[in-house]
Amino acid sequence: MSTELTITPSDITFLSTLQESKNSVVFKVLYQENPCVLKVYHDRGPSEHDPPNREVNLFIAESTAYQRLQAKGFCSRGVIPDFYETIRNIQPARWPNLNMFLDDKLPPNAILIEYIPNMQMIGLENYSEQRITKFRQILDDIHEANVLHGDPMPRNMMVSVSGNEDRVLWVDFDSAQTFPEDGSHSRQKDWVEMEDELLDYFIVALGEDHRDGKLSRTVSYYYDYFPL
């Protein structure tokens, strides 16, 4: 089970920057001689404009979803990245690789998760009916765990092939909503239905695009953003 981790800059070796946005920076790092992903979030703090029924803090949203799903066996199944630790209240002045956080009013937080080599998002080149069906099954299981992924786009639907292992997994839970186990959240049913509808259309449309040999019906899924 993951725990909150206290680390020093000497514990982490930064290898490369995988992705950078206004909200977070994702690094490939070495921790205890193992390659990992370190995702560091800008923390803007709470606002009076935050919706009362939705978690908008990306670090809290993602770490909470990972903790719920890890506890229910998703990491051990390999259908999401393994979740190792949370790291809170990082002092970026002590971390030469985190200079993009120096001007933040609040200290950044981070998660440490599994690094998975050879990942590619699902598309025409790696499409198969078996893979796309598995994505649907995994999302159903995520919903059964009372978690909404929040961004069910192909950019978060990954295939990793290593030797004879064909791994299909969902990634990036910073838009996720982790609901009470009793299903009492007022919007859970509506949001899950919307997420299902988005994925169901994509599954059918990508199969048809694959048959035609070009992106057509699914172009918007690869280049647009659909807020839930």
Biotite code that builds the C-alpha atoms (Angstrom):
import biotite.structure as struc

atoms = struc.array([
    struc.Atom([0.000, 0.000, 0.000], chain_id="A", res_id=1, res_name="MET", atom_name="CA", element="C"),
    struc.Atom([1.311, 3.442, -0.852], chain_id="A", res_id=2, res_name="SER", atom_name="CA", element="C"),
    struc.Atom([2.210, 5.959, 1.853], chain_id="A", res_id=3, res_name="THR", atom_name="CA", element="C"),
    struc.Atom([3.203, 9.585, 1.950], chain_id="A", res_id=4, res_name="GLU", atom_name="CA", element="C"),
    struc.Atom([6.914, 9.838, 1.294], chain_id="A", res_id=5, res_name="LEU", atom_name="CA", element="C"),
    struc.Atom([9.558, 12.194, 2.642], chain_id="A", res_id=6, res_name="THR", atom_name="CA", element="C"),
    struc.Atom([12.412, 12.423, 0.174], chain_id="A", res_id=7, res_name="ILE", atom_name="CA", element="C"),
    struc.Atom([15.387, 14.657, -0.486], chain_id="A", res_id=8, res_name="THR", atom_name="CA", element="C"),
    struc.Atom([16.748, 15.752, -3.868], chain_id="A", res_id=9, res_name="PRO", atom_name="CA", element="C"),
    struc.Atom([19.532, 13.191, -3.519], chain_id="A", res_id=10, res_name="SER", atom_name="CA", element="C"),
    struc.Atom([16.942, 10.385, -3.480], chain_id="A", res_id=11, res_name="ASP", atom_name="CA", element="C"),
    struc.Atom([15.758, 11.177, -7.011], chain_id="A", res_id=12, res_name="ILE", atom_name="CA", element="C"),
    struc.Atom([17.720, 11.203, -10.255], chain_id="A", res_id=13, res_name="THR", atom_name="CA", element="C"),
    struc.Atom([15.938, 13.136, -12.995], chain_id="A", res_id=14, res_name="PHE", atom_name="CA", element="C"),
    struc.Atom([16.337, 11.508, -16.404], chain_id="A", res_id=15, res_name="LEU", atom_name="CA", element="C"),
    struc.Atom([14.021, 13.472, -18.696], chain_id="A", res_id=16, res_name="SER", atom_name="CA", element="C"),
    struc.Atom([10.931, 15.655, -18.881], chain_id="A", res_id=17, res_name="THR", atom_name="CA", element="C"),
    struc.Atom([8.084, 13.664, -20.409], chain_id="A", res_id=18, res_name="LEU", atom_name="CA", element="C"),
    struc.Atom([5.408, 16.364, -20.452], chain_id="A", res_id=19, res_name="GLN", atom_name="CA", element="C"),
    struc.Atom([4.931, 19.921, -19.222], chain_id="A", res_id=20, res_name="GLU", atom_name="CA", element="C"),
    struc.Atom([1.730, 21.956, -18.971], chain_id="A", res_id=21, res_name="SER", atom_name="CA", element="C"),
    struc.Atom([0.419, 24.903, -16.981], chain_id="A", res_id=22, res_name="LYS", atom_name="CA", element="C"),
    struc.Atom([-0.918, 22.459, -14.370], chain_id="A", res_id=23, res_name="ASN", atom_name="CA", element="C"),
    struc.Atom([1.861, 19.923, -13.900], chain_id="A", res_id=24, res_name="SER", atom_name="CA", element="C"),
    struc.Atom([5.208, 18.599, -15.068], chain_id="A", res_id=25, res_name="VAL", atom_name="CA", element="C"),
    struc.Atom([5.848, 14.902, -15.641], chain_id="A", res_id=26, res_name="VAL", atom_name="CA", element="C"),
    struc.Atom([9.377, 13.528, -15.299], chain_id="A", res_id=27, res_name="PHE", atom_name="CA", element="C"),
    struc.Atom([11.052, 10.201, -15.842], chain_id="A", res_id=28, res_name="LYS", atom_name="CA", element="C"),
    struc.Atom([13.213, 9.618, -12.774], chain_id="A", res_id=29, res_name="VAL", atom_name="CA", element="C"),
    struc.Atom([15.204, 6.990, -10.958], chain_id="A", res_id=30, res_name="LEU", atom_name="CA", element="C"),
    struc.Atom([14.118, 6.233, -7.400], chain_id="A", res_id=31, res_name="TYR", atom_name="CA", element="C"),
    struc.Atom([15.866, 3.467, -5.492], chain_id="A", res_id=32, res_name="GLN", atom_name="CA", element="C"),
    struc.Atom([17.507, 2.514, -8.806], chain_id="A", res_id=33, res_name="GLU", atom_name="CA", element="C"),
    struc.Atom([14.121, 1.921, -10.450], chain_id="A", res_id=34, res_name="ASN", atom_name="CA", element="C"),
    struc.Atom([12.693, 4.014, -13.301], chain_id="A", res_id=35, res_name="PRO", atom_name="CA", element="C"),
    struc.Atom([9.521, 5.798, -12.199], chain_id="A", res_id=36, res_name="CYS", atom_name="CA", element="C"),
    struc.Atom([7.283, 8.654, -13.239], chain_id="A", res_id=37, res_name="VAL", atom_name="CA", element="C"),
    struc.Atom([7.238, 11.714, -11.000], chain_id="A", res_id=38, res_name="LEU", atom_name="CA", element="C"),
    struc.Atom([4.253, 13.979, -11.661], chain_id="A", res_id=39, res_name="LYS", atom_name="CA", element="C"),
    struc.Atom([4.550, 17.354, -9.925], chain_id="A", res_id=40, res_name="VAL", atom_name="CA", element="C"),
    struc.Atom([1.528, 19.652, -9.664], chain_id="A", res_id=41, res_name="TYR", atom_name="CA", element="C"),
    struc.Atom([1.233, 23.394, -9.358], chain_id="A", res_id=42, res_name="HIS", atom_name="CA", element="C"),
    struc.Atom([-1.017, 24.043, -6.338], chain_id="A", res_id=43, res_name="ASP", atom_name="CA", element="C"),
    struc.Atom([-3.232, 27.100, -6.612], chain_id="A", res_id=44, res_name="ARG", atom_name="CA", element="C"),
    struc.Atom([-5.071, 26.382, -3.382], chain_id="A", res_id=45, res_name="GLY", atom_name="CA", element="C"),
    struc.Atom([-8.849, 26.422, -2.839], chain_id="A", res_id=46, res_name="PRO", atom_name="CA", element="C"),
    struc.Atom([-11.047, 29.126, -4.330], chain_id="A", res_id=47, res_name="SER", atom_name="CA", element="C"),
    struc.Atom([-14.518, 30.384, -3.503], chain_id="A", res_id=48, res_name="GLU", atom_name="CA", element="C"),
    struc.Atom([-15.351, 29.662, -7.138], chain_id="A", res_id=49, res_name="HIS", atom_name="CA", element="C"),
    struc.Atom([-14.582, 25.943, -6.869], chain_id="A", res_id=50, res_name="ASP", atom_name="CA", element="C"),
    struc.Atom([-17.681, 23.789, -7.479], chain_id="A", res_id=51, res_name="PRO", atom_name="CA", element="C"),
    struc.Atom([-18.921, 22.214, -4.248], chain_id="A", res_id=52, res_name="PRO", atom_name="CA", element="C"),
    struc.Atom([-19.615, 18.802, -5.773], chain_id="A", res_id=53, res_name="ASN", atom_name="CA", element="C"),
    struc.Atom([-16.426, 18.294, -7.790], chain_id="A", res_id=54, res_name="ARG", atom_name="CA", element="C"),
    struc.Atom([-12.765, 17.930, -6.825], chain_id="A", res_id=55, res_name="GLU", atom_name="CA", element="C"),
    struc.Atom([-10.743, 20.398, -8.912], chain_id="A", res_id=56, res_name="VAL", atom_name="CA", element="C"),
    struc.Atom([-7.383, 20.089, -7.172], chain_id="A", res_id=57, res_name="ASN", atom_name="CA", element="C"),
    struc.Atom([-5.524, 17.902, -9.662], chain_id="A", res_id=58, res_name="LEU", atom_name="CA", element="C"),
    struc.Atom([-3.145, 16.393, -7.114], chain_id="A", res_id=59, res_name="PHE", atom_name="CA", element="C"),
    struc.Atom([-5.971, 15.444, -4.766], chain_id="A", res_id=60, res_name="ILE", atom_name="CA", element="C"),
    struc.Atom([-8.108, 14.145, -7.645], chain_id="A", res_id=61, res_name="ALA", atom_name="CA", element="C"),
    struc.Atom([-5.368, 11.925, -9.050], chain_id="A", res_id=62, res_name="GLU", atom_name="CA", element="C"),
    struc.Atom([-3.832, 10.653, -5.818], chain_id="A", res_id=63, res_name="SER", atom_name="CA", element="C"),
    struc.Atom([-7.248, 9.866, -4.327], chain_id="A", res_id=64, res_name="THR", atom_name="CA", element="C"),
    struc.Atom([-8.326, 7.949, -7.435], chain_id="A", res_id=65, res_name="ALA", atom_name="CA", element="C"),
    struc.Atom([-5.077, 5.963, -7.491], chain_id="A", res_id=66, res_name="TYR", atom_name="CA", element="C"),
    struc.Atom([-5.409, 5.097, -3.812], chain_id="A", res_id=67, res_name="GLN", atom_name="CA", element="C"),
    struc.Atom([-8.978, 3.856, -4.266], chain_id="A", res_id=68, res_name="ARG", atom_name="CA", element="C"),
    struc.Atom([-8.134, 1.844, -7.376], chain_id="A", res_id=69, res_name="LEU", atom_name="CA", element="C"),
    struc.Atom([-4.951, 0.430, -5.890], chain_id="A", res_id=70, res_name="GLN", atom_name="CA", element="C"),
    struc.Atom([-6.878, -0.757, -2.849], chain_id="A", res_id=71, res_name="ALA", atom_name="CA", element="C"),
    struc.Atom([-9.295, -2.552, -5.170], chain_id="A", res_id=72, res_name="LYS", atom_name="CA", element="C"),
    struc.Atom([-6.564, -4.378, -7.072], chain_id="A", res_id=73, res_name="GLY", atom_name="CA", element="C"),
    struc.Atom([-6.323, -2.369, -10.294], chain_id="A", res_id=74, res_name="PHE", atom_name="CA", element="C"),
    struc.Atom([-2.566, -1.819, -9.985], chain_id="A", res_id=75, res_name="CYS", atom_name="CA", element="C"),
    struc.Atom([-1.872, -5.501, -9.367], chain_id="A", res_id=76, res_name="SER", atom_name="CA", element="C"),
    struc.Atom([-3.969, -6.329, -12.444], chain_id="A", res_id=77, res_name="ARG", atom_name="CA", element="C"),
    struc.Atom([-1.765, -4.028, -14.513], chain_id="A", res_id=78, res_name="GLY", atom_name="CA", element="C"),
    struc.Atom([-4.703, -2.099, -15.975], chain_id="A", res_id=79, res_name="VAL", atom_name="CA", element="C"),
    struc.Atom([-3.496, 1.215, -14.523], chain_id="A", res_id=80, res_name="ILE", atom_name="CA", element="C"),
    struc.Atom([0.070, 2.235, -13.620], chain_id="A", res_id=81, res_name="PRO", atom_name="CA", element="C"),
    struc.Atom([1.240, 1.050, -10.230], chain_id="A", res_id=82, res_name="ASP", atom_name="CA", element="C"),
    struc.Atom([0.974, 3.789, -7.619], chain_id="A", res_id=83, res_name="PHE", atom_name="CA", element="C"),
    struc.Atom([3.870, 4.170, -5.189], chain_id="A", res_id=84, res_name="TYR", atom_name="CA", element="C"),
    struc.Atom([3.802, 7.349, -3.135], chain_id="A", res_id=85, res_name="GLU", atom_name="CA", element="C"),
    struc.Atom([2.574, 10.887, -2.639], chain_id="A", res_id=86, res_name="THR", atom_name="CA", element="C"),
    struc.Atom([5.057, 13.661, -1.920], chain_id="A", res_id=87, res_name="ILE", atom_name="CA", element="C"),
    struc.Atom([3.647, 16.815, -0.334], chain_id="A", res_id=88, res_name="ARG", atom_name="CA", element="C"),
    struc.Atom([4.933, 20.325, 0.277], chain_id="A", res_id=89, res_name="ASN", atom_name="CA", element="C"),
    struc.Atom([7.992, 20.078, -1.944], chain_id="A", res_id=90, res_name="ILE", atom_name="CA", element="C"),
    struc.Atom([10.475, 22.942, -1.556], chain_id="A", res_id=91, res_name="GLN", atom_name="CA", element="C"),
    struc.Atom([11.440, 23.631, -5.188], chain_id="A", res_id=92, res_name="PRO", atom_name="CA", element="C"),
    struc.Atom([14.431, 25.799, -4.243], chain_id="A", res_id=93, res_name="ALA", atom_name="CA", element="C"),
    struc.Atom([16.124, 22.598, -3.095], chain_id="A", res_id=94, res_name="ARG", atom_name="CA", element="C"),
    struc.Atom([15.370, 20.812, -6.378], chain_id="A", res_id=95, res_name="TRP", atom_name="CA", element="C"),
    struc.Atom([17.329, 22.134, -9.386], chain_id="A", res_id=96, res_name="PRO", atom_name="CA", element="C"),
    struc.Atom([14.977, 20.370, -11.801], chain_id="A", res_id=97, res_name="ASN", atom_name="CA", element="C"),
    struc.Atom([11.883, 22.057, -10.341], chain_id="A", res_id=98, res_name="LEU", atom_name="CA", element="C"),
    struc.Atom([12.755, 25.676, -11.100], chain_id="A", res_id=99, res_name="ASN", atom_name="CA", element="C"),
    struc.Atom([9.437, 26.081, -12.950], chain_id="A", res_id=100, res_name="MET", atom_name="CA", element="C"),
    struc.Atom([7.747, 25.956, -9.525], chain_id="A", res_id=101, res_name="PHE", atom_name="CA", element="C"),
    struc.Atom([9.872, 28.637, -7.848], chain_id="A", res_id=102, res_name="LEU", atom_name="CA", element="C"),
    struc.Atom([7.354, 31.444, -8.368], chain_id="A", res_id=103, res_name="ASP", atom_name="CA", element="C"),
    struc.Atom([4.347, 29.465, -7.127], chain_id="A", res_id=104, res_name="ASP", atom_name="CA", element="C"),
    struc.Atom([2.636, 30.859, -4.034], chain_id="A", res_id=105, res_name="LYS", atom_name="CA", element="C"),
    struc.Atom([2.126, 27.363, -2.620], chain_id="A", res_id=106, res_name="LEU", atom_name="CA", element="C"),
    struc.Atom([4.568, 24.437, -2.544], chain_id="A", res_id=107, res_name="PRO", atom_name="CA", element="C"),
    struc.Atom([3.936, 21.793, -5.190], chain_id="A", res_id=108, res_name="PRO", atom_name="CA", element="C"),
    struc.Atom([2.830, 18.236, -4.495], chain_id="A", res_id=109, res_name="ASN", atom_name="CA", element="C"),
    struc.Atom([3.656, 15.106, -6.476], chain_id="A", res_id=110, res_name="ALA", atom_name="CA", element="C"),
    struc.Atom([2.874, 11.468, -7.068], chain_id="A", res_id=111, res_name="ILE", atom_name="CA", element="C"),
    struc.Atom([5.357, 8.724, -7.866], chain_id="A", res_id=112, res_name="LEU", atom_name="CA", element="C"),
    struc.Atom([4.008, 6.016, -10.169], chain_id="A", res_id=113, res_name="ILE", atom_name="CA", element="C"),
    struc.Atom([5.183, 3.194, -12.399], chain_id="A", res_id=114, res_name="GLU", atom_name="CA", element="C"),
    struc.Atom([7.153, 3.997, -15.531], chain_id="A", res_id=115, res_name="TYR", atom_name="CA", element="C"),
    struc.Atom([5.859, 1.871, -18.397], chain_id="A", res_id=116, res_name="ILE", atom_name="CA", element="C"),
    struc.Atom([8.073, 1.634, -21.497], chain_id="A", res_id=117, res_name="PRO", atom_name="CA", element="C"),
    struc.Atom([6.833, 1.414, -25.057], chain_id="A", res_id=118, res_name="ASN", atom_name="CA", element="C"),
    struc.Atom([3.446, 2.992, -24.357], chain_id="A", res_id=119, res_name="MET", atom_name="CA", element="C"),
    struc.Atom([1.381, 4.151, -27.314], chain_id="A", res_id=120, res_name="GLN", atom_name="CA", element="C"),
    struc.Atom([-2.119, 5.541, -27.266], chain_id="A", res_id=121, res_name="MET", atom_name="CA", element="C"),
    struc.Atom([-4.743, 3.487, -29.032], chain_id="A", res_id=122, res_name="ILE", atom_name="CA", element="C"),
    struc.Atom([-5.101, 4.414, -32.686], chain_id="A", res_id=123, res_name="GLY", atom_name="CA", element="C"),
    struc.Atom([-5.345, 3.042, -36.185], chain_id="A", res_id=124, res_name="LEU", atom_name="CA", element="C"),
    struc.Atom([-1.893, 1.433, -36.091], chain_id="A", res_id=125, res_name="GLU", atom_name="CA", element="C"),
    struc.Atom([-2.414, -0.626, -32.942], chain_id="A", res_id=126, res_name="ASN", atom_name="CA", element="C"),
    struc.Atom([-6.189, -1.063, -33.057], chain_id="A", res_id=127, res_name="TYR", atom_name="CA", element="C"),
    struc.Atom([-7.701, -4.456, -32.404], chain_id="A", res_id=128, res_name="SER", atom_name="CA", element="C"),
    struc.Atom([-11.175, -5.423, -31.328], chain_id="A", res_id=129, res_name="GLU", atom_name="CA", element="C"),
    struc.Atom([-9.712, -7.309, -28.379], chain_id="A", res_id=130, res_name="GLN", atom_name="CA", element="C"),
    struc.Atom([-7.822, -4.257, -27.130], chain_id="A", res_id=131, res_name="ARG", atom_name="CA", element="C"),
    struc.Atom([-10.704, -1.816, -27.514], chain_id="A", res_id=132, res_name="ILE", atom_name="CA", element="C"),
    struc.Atom([-13.057, -4.233, -25.771], chain_id="A", res_id=133, res_name="THR", atom_name="CA", element="C"),
    struc.Atom([-10.629, -4.475, -22.875], chain_id="A", res_id=134, res_name="LYS", atom_name="CA", element="C"),
    struc.Atom([-10.556, -0.689, -22.516], chain_id="A", res_id=135, res_name="PHE", atom_name="CA", element="C"),
    struc.Atom([-14.333, -0.765, -22.153], chain_id="A", res_id=136, res_name="ARG", atom_name="CA", element="C"),
    struc.Atom([-14.208, -3.549, -19.576], chain_id="A", res_id=137, res_name="GLN", atom_name="CA", element="C"),
    struc.Atom([-11.592, -1.731, -17.504], chain_id="A", res_id=138, res_name="ILE", atom_name="CA", element="C"),
    struc.Atom([-13.620, 1.488, -17.500], chain_id="A", res_id=139, res_name="LEU", atom_name="CA", element="C"),
    struc.Atom([-16.680, -0.461, -16.359], chain_id="A", res_id=140, res_name="ASP", atom_name="CA", element="C"),
    struc.Atom([-14.602, -1.815, -13.480], chain_id="A", res_id=141, res_name="ASP", atom_name="CA", element="C"),
    struc.Atom([-13.366, 1.687, -12.620], chain_id="A", res_id=142, res_name="ILE", atom_name="CA", element="C"),
    struc.Atom([-16.964, 2.872, -12.437], chain_id="A", res_id=143, res_name="HIS", atom_name="CA", element="C"),
    struc.Atom([-17.843, -0.116, -10.255], chain_id="A", res_id=144, res_name="GLU", atom_name="CA", element="C"),
    struc.Atom([-15.129, 1.116, -7.887], chain_id="A", res_id=145, res_name="ALA", atom_name="CA", element="C"),
    struc.Atom([-17.038, 4.422, -7.685], chain_id="A", res_id=146, res_name="ASN", atom_name="CA", element="C"),
    struc.Atom([-14.413, 6.345, -9.626], chain_id="A", res_id=147, res_name="VAL", atom_name="CA", element="C"),
    struc.Atom([-15.014, 8.529, -12.679], chain_id="A", res_id=148, res_name="LEU", atom_name="CA", element="C"),
    struc.Atom([-11.975, 8.791, -14.947], chain_id="A", res_id=149, res_name="HIS", atom_name="CA", element="C"),
    struc.Atom([-13.022, 12.257, -16.081], chain_id="A", res_id=150, res_name="GLY", atom_name="CA", element="C"),
    struc.Atom([-11.096, 12.345, -19.375], chain_id="A", res_id=151, res_name="ASP", atom_name="CA", element="C"),
    struc.Atom([-11.966, 9.199, -21.374], chain_id="A", res_id=152, res_name="PRO", atom_name="CA", element="C"),
    struc.Atom([-9.981, 10.160, -24.461], chain_id="A", res_id=153, res_name="MET", atom_name="CA", element="C"),
    struc.Atom([-7.509, 8.039, -26.467], chain_id="A", res_id=154, res_name="PRO", atom_name="CA", element="C"),
    struc.Atom([-4.612, 10.081, -25.044], chain_id="A", res_id=155, res_name="ARG", atom_name="CA", element="C"),
    struc.Atom([-5.327, 8.245, -21.793], chain_id="A", res_id=156, res_name="ASN", atom_name="CA", element="C"),
    struc.Atom([-5.890, 4.801, -23.348], chain_id="A", res_id=157, res_name="MET", atom_name="CA", element="C"),
    struc.Atom([-2.492, 3.165, -23.654], chain_id="A", res_id=158, res_name="MET", atom_name="CA", element="C"),
    struc.Atom([-1.108, -0.016, -25.161], chain_id="A", res_id=159, res_name="VAL", atom_name="CA", element="C"),
    struc.Atom([2.293, -1.329, -24.106], chain_id="A", res_id=160, res_name="SER", atom_name="CA", element="C"),
    struc.Atom([3.795, -4.316, -25.896], chain_id="A", res_id=161, res_name="VAL", atom_name="CA", element="C"),
    struc.Atom([6.869, -5.942, -24.371], chain_id="A", res_id=162, res_name="SER", atom_name="CA", element="C"),
    struc.Atom([7.830, -9.355, -25.691], chain_id="A", res_id=163, res_name="GLY", atom_name="CA", element="C"),
    struc.Atom([4.751, -11.543, -25.487], chain_id="A", res_id=164, res_name="ASN", atom_name="CA", element="C"),
    struc.Atom([3.020, -9.212, -23.030], chain_id="A", res_id=165, res_name="GLU", atom_name="CA", element="C"),
    struc.Atom([0.261, -7.041, -24.468], chain_id="A", res_id=166, res_name="ASP", atom_name="CA", element="C"),
    struc.Atom([-0.772, -4.579, -21.786], chain_id="A", res_id=167, res_name="ARG", atom_name="CA", element="C"),
    struc.Atom([-3.834, -2.341, -22.093], chain_id="A", res_id=168, res_name="VAL", atom_name="CA", element="C"),
    struc.Atom([-4.267, 0.345, -19.471], chain_id="A", res_id=169, res_name="LEU", atom_name="CA", element="C"),
    struc.Atom([-5.919, 3.633, -18.547], chain_id="A", res_id=170, res_name="TRP", atom_name="CA", element="C"),
    struc.Atom([-3.634, 6.468, -17.414], chain_id="A", res_id=171, res_name="VAL", atom_name="CA", element="C"),
    struc.Atom([-3.851, 10.063, -16.155], chain_id="A", res_id=172, res_name="ASP", atom_name="CA", element="C"),
    struc.Atom([-6.423, 10.427, -13.395], chain_id="A", res_id=173, res_name="PHE", atom_name="CA", element="C"),
    struc.Atom([-6.001, 14.132, -12.628], chain_id="A", res_id=174, res_name="ASP", atom_name="CA", element="C"),
    struc.Atom([-9.565, 14.814, -13.806], chain_id="A", res_id=175, res_name="SER", atom_name="CA", element="C"),
    struc.Atom([-10.955, 11.870, -11.843], chain_id="A", res_id=176, res_name="ALA", atom_name="CA", element="C"),
    struc.Atom([-13.722, 12.013, -9.273], chain_id="A", res_id=177, res_name="GLN", atom_name="CA", element="C"),
    struc.Atom([-13.659, 9.483, -6.445], chain_id="A", res_id=178, res_name="THR", atom_name="CA", element="C"),
    struc.Atom([-17.168, 9.062, -5.104], chain_id="A", res_id=179, res_name="PHE", atom_name="CA", element="C"),
    struc.Atom([-18.369, 7.810, -1.714], chain_id="A", res_id=180, res_name="PRO", atom_name="CA", element="C"),
    struc.Atom([-18.581, 4.028, -1.634], chain_id="A", res_id=181, res_name="GLU", atom_name="CA", element="C"),
    struc.Atom([-22.303, 4.208, -0.883], chain_id="A", res_id=182, res_name="ASP", atom_name="CA", element="C"),
    struc.Atom([-23.035, 5.905, -4.224], chain_id="A", res_id=183, res_name="GLY", atom_name="CA", element="C"),
    struc.Atom([-24.531, 8.950, -2.524], chain_id="A", res_id=184, res_name="SER", atom_name="CA", element="C"),
    struc.Atom([-22.934, 11.604, -4.762], chain_id="A", res_id=185, res_name="HIS", atom_name="CA", element="C"),
    struc.Atom([-25.706, 13.543, -6.495], chain_id="A", res_id=186, res_name="SER", atom_name="CA", element="C"),
    struc.Atom([-23.994, 13.680, -9.911], chain_id="A", res_id=187, res_name="ARG", atom_name="CA", element="C"),
    struc.Atom([-22.340, 10.265, -10.026], chain_id="A", res_id=188, res_name="GLN", atom_name="CA", element="C"),
    struc.Atom([-24.961, 8.553, -12.185], chain_id="A", res_id=189, res_name="LYS", atom_name="CA", element="C"),
    struc.Atom([-25.120, 11.390, -14.739], chain_id="A", res_id=190, res_name="ASP", atom_name="CA", element="C"),
    struc.Atom([-21.351, 11.761, -15.033], chain_id="A", res_id=191, res_name="TRP", atom_name="CA", element="C"),
    struc.Atom([-20.794, 8.029, -15.425], chain_id="A", res_id=192, res_name="VAL", atom_name="CA", element="C"),
    struc.Atom([-23.458, 7.861, -18.137], chain_id="A", res_id=193, res_name="GLU", atom_name="CA", element="C"),
    struc.Atom([-21.789, 10.742, -20.008], chain_id="A", res_id=194, res_name="MET", atom_name="CA", element="C"),
    struc.Atom([-18.407, 9.026, -19.763], chain_id="A", res_id=195, res_name="GLU", atom_name="CA", element="C"),
    struc.Atom([-19.903, 5.756, -21.019], chain_id="A", res_id=196, res_name="ASP", atom_name="CA", element="C"),
    struc.Atom([-21.538, 7.506, -23.970], chain_id="A", res_id=197, res_name="GLU", atom_name="CA", element="C"),
    struc.Atom([-18.283, 9.195, -24.986], chain_id="A", res_id=198, res_name="LEU", atom_name="CA", element="C"),
    struc.Atom([-16.375, 5.922, -24.913], chain_id="A", res_id=199, res_name="LEU", atom_name="CA", element="C"),
    struc.Atom([-19.107, 3.877, -26.588], chain_id="A", res_id=200, res_name="ASP", atom_name="CA", element="C"),
    struc.Atom([-19.185, 6.211, -29.577], chain_id="A", res_id=201, res_name="TYR", atom_name="CA", element="C"),
    struc.Atom([-15.391, 6.195, -29.795], chain_id="A", res_id=202, res_name="PHE", atom_name="CA", element="C"),
    struc.Atom([-15.225, 2.394, -29.744], chain_id="A", res_id=203, res_name="ILE", atom_name="CA", element="C"),
    struc.Atom([-17.623, 2.027, -32.664], chain_id="A", res_id=204, res_name="VAL", atom_name="CA", element="C"),
    struc.Atom([-16.187, 4.969, -34.604], chain_id="A", res_id=205, res_name="ALA", atom_name="CA", element="C"),
    struc.Atom([-12.555, 3.882, -34.244], chain_id="A", res_id=206, res_name="LEU", atom_name="CA", element="C"),
    struc.Atom([-13.453, 0.436, -35.546], chain_id="A", res_id=207, res_name="GLY", atom_name="CA", element="C"),
    struc.Atom([-15.025, 2.037, -38.604], chain_id="A", res_id=208, res_name="GLU", atom_name="CA", element="C"),
    struc.Atom([-12.059, 4.388, -39.082], chain_id="A", res_id=209, res_name="ASP", atom_name="CA", element="C"),
    struc.Atom([-9.705, 1.416, -38.839], chain_id="A", res_id=210, res_name="HIS", atom_name="CA", element="C"),
    struc.Atom([-11.710, -0.374, -41.512], chain_id="A", res_id=211, res_name="ARG", atom_name="CA", element="C"),
    struc.Atom([-11.426, 2.713, -43.750], chain_id="A", res_id=212, res_name="ASP", atom_name="CA", element="C"),
    struc.Atom([-7.735, 3.195, -43.001], chain_id="A", res_id=213, res_name="GLY", atom_name="CA", element="C"),
    struc.Atom([-7.970, 6.834, -41.878], chain_id="A", res_id=214, res_name="LYS", atom_name="CA", element="C"),
    struc.Atom([-9.154, 8.973, -38.983], chain_id="A", res_id=215, res_name="LEU", atom_name="CA", element="C"),
    struc.Atom([-12.512, 10.502, -39.784], chain_id="A", res_id=216, res_name="SER", atom_name="CA", element="C"),
    struc.Atom([-15.256, 9.866, -37.252], chain_id="A", res_id=217, res_name="ARG", atom_name="CA", element="C"),
    struc.Atom([-12.823, 10.012, -34.321], chain_id="A", res_id=218, res_name="THR", atom_name="CA", element="C"),
    struc.Atom([-10.780, 13.086, -35.278], chain_id="A", res_id=219, res_name="VAL", atom_name="CA", element="C"),
    struc.Atom([-12.323, 15.177, -32.503], chain_id="A", res_id=220, res_name="SER", atom_name="CA", element="C"),
    struc.Atom([-11.305, 12.580, -29.905], chain_id="A", res_id=221, res_name="TYR", atom_name="CA", element="C"),
    struc.Atom([-7.663, 13.042, -30.806], chain_id="A", res_id=222, res_name="TYR", atom_name="CA", element="C"),
    struc.Atom([-7.594, 16.811, -31.203], chain_id="A", res_id=223, res_name="TYR", atom_name="CA", element="C"),
    struc.Atom([-10.389, 18.292, -29.056], chain_id="A", res_id=224, res_name="ASP", atom_name="CA", element="C"),
    struc.Atom([-11.156, 18.430, -25.342], chain_id="A", res_id=225, res_name="TYR", atom_name="CA", element="C"),
    struc.Atom([-14.444, 17.148, -23.945], chain_id="A", res_id=226, res_name="PHE", atom_name="CA", element="C"),
    struc.Atom([-15.090, 18.390, -20.397], chain_id="A", res_id=227, res_name="PRO", atom_name="CA", element="C"),
    struc.Atom([-17.380, 16.144, -18.371], chain_id="A", res_id=228, res_name="LEU", atom_name="CA", element="C"),
])
